[in-house]
Amino acid sequence: MLASTRALVAERGPDGFTVRDVAGRAGINTALVYRHFGSKAEVLEQVLAGEAAAVVAAITQAGLPTSGTAPADTVAALLDVLAARPTYWRTLAHAVLDTPEAAVPGTASTTELFADLWRDTDPAHATDTAVAGATVLGWLLFGGFIAESTGADPADVRQRVAEQVSGLIGEPF
């Protein structure tokens, strides 16, 4: 059920499917989804929490810091971790675009993780960290398309994004 929901979220966004779609994709009866989760919202929250936990685990396993300095190679490694979890960042984009209130920190596991990666307690850095987060999300969503359409090497684009983000976030990460 969770794998089916994860695939549907990646394809259609968090609001683009029904419990019937989940059951059909999983090859089970709709009642079974309700029995185990109670509602579409609960199964979706389980998937999103799982995706956020998987991203945190991958960041931790890679030994990446979530605070302190962030040289370009560290940012590049973070980009790779995030790029490897497309369900997470696609769901993040859908959540922000389809349900802006879900993007308020503390309201959705999907948006909370991304916000925490870029949050800085120093208000003087707020704009730079916001631009860094937007740059990363833009690269995740459109980097491949833009590189291909312009004839740029995707690896070169990724490296330049990492350098730009590193320059923006400087000390706070």
Secondary structure, DSSP 8 states (H G I E B T S, - for coil): -HHHHHHHHHHH-TTS--HHHHHHHHTS-HHHHHHHHSSHHHHHHHHHHHHHHHHHHHHHHTT--SSS---HHHHHHHHHHHHT-HHHHHHHHHHHHH-GGGGSTTS-HHHHHHHHHH--S-GGGHHHHHHHHHHHHHHHHHHHHHHHHHT--HHHHHHHHHHHHHHHHSS--
